[in-house]
């Protein structure tokens, strides 16, 4: 069963991305809604509409930070201004857990 989760394509190895995804799934299996995840990111971001790698490092492993950063889009505010170090945790939460 474990291999069905971490190596669904039966490649014979587990990529870092598959393993990190598995860890995030295990960590979040008790979470009842995407709102809980979004609220957790918001707390780490200290209420900002975006999160930085430094924010994530407060509570996530280096592998989880890398996974999140590689799957989150750069944050663009409502006026269209990009925040170079900011990641869109709301979009990430909706796409992965929504």
Secondary structure as GFF3:
##gff-version 3
##sequence-region A 1 98
A	DSSP	alpha_helix	2	6	.	.	.	ID=ss1
A	DSSP	alpha_helix	16	28	.	.	.	ID=ss2
A	DSSP	alpha_helix	34	44	.	.	.	ID=ss3
A	DSSP	alpha_helix	53	57	.	.	.	ID=ss4
A	DSSP	alpha_helix	62	71	.	.	.	ID=ss5
A	DSSP	beta_strand	74	76	.	.	.	ID=ss6
A	DSSP	beta_strand	82	87	.	.	.	ID=ss7
A	DSSP	alpha_helix	89	97	.	.	.	ID=ss8
###
